[in-house]
């Protein structure tokens, strides 16, 4: 199993939205590095921290599970969609998405400020300067460390 951190702006799609719908396509990715990770490394059953970006405060709010591996992101073909890409071809899709499922919402936000203060996380992509990726890998040690500092059990759906 691999571990991830996936960012979303809560006014676009939040942990509460995911809890309400249960499973949702994680679409709109328009970065080749992220697309390649989703295509080549992300597998069904992997877990990811759900991170609210552009929030006050930004931070980790829960856990999601990869429910379906990478497949074409059809919103790239829709001129009415904000993620439309006229260069993406349905016969050779440029962009991919995965389906994610709600796992757990934490009792408290694990803030970016707190994460940045932890020496155990100095190699975590989230706290490194210049890293703006919306999806990033997390090591099992980083995952375990962050989980050990959460208020768990607030809401949970089993696998």
Secondary structure, 3 states (H helix, E strand, C coil): CCEEEEEEECCCCCHHHHHHHCEEEECCCCCHHHHHHHHHCCCCCCEEEEEEECCCCCEEEEEEEEEEEEEECHHHHCCCCCCCCCCCECCECCCEEEEEEEEEEEEEEEEHHHHHCCHHHCCCHHHCCCCCCCEEEECHHHHHHHHCCCCCCCEECCC
